[in-house]
Amino acid sequence: MAVGGARTIFADGATIQKPRKAAQGRRPSARGPLAPQLEQEIARQRHRAAGGPRRIGTGIVNARKRVNADLEKVRSHARDLRTQEPRGAHEELAGLAMGKRTLDKCRASLLGHEGDFRFGCPMDQEFFQEAGVSKDEFKDFVATGASDNEVAAWINERAAANSR
């Protein structure tokens, strides 16, 4: 008798299927859909592992400082990226491409409405470099509830100060 995989082959050529035992200590198959609660928990853990902010009260706790956030004002300007797309990459903010898209993703991340989009991706990093601001500075300013025009004015002020 020879054993091959999950079959047993006898000398007379007859075969039988043997049920496979579940492997001990192996992860479950990723083929089937996960329960929505499990998907949400996994997303939360990934966000925390990526260094995302923790929300306490009305402010956002950053590792370095507490930001005075006005999430109601942010909510009034934000898009829910779970159901909508952010604005296009060609739409400019303060004369810089990717600006409005980055702003939409930032607002959504502050509210936890990012969906499949991630604030701080390499394209966002390129925008920050061109604007002369860091991701954290941008996020802190947007968290105050600033409108598109206020964010553009802030970027232009920073660019003027950096060029002196």
Buried (B, 14 or more C-beta within 10 A) or exposed (E): EEEEEEEBEEEEEEEEEEEEEEEEEEEEEEEEEEEEEEEEEEEEEEBEEEEBBEBEEEBBEBEEEEBEBBBEBBBEBBBEBEEEEBBEBEBEBBEBBBBBBBBBBBBBBBBEBBBEBBBBEEEBBBBBEBBBBEBBBBBBBBBBBBEBEBBBEBBEEBBEEEEE
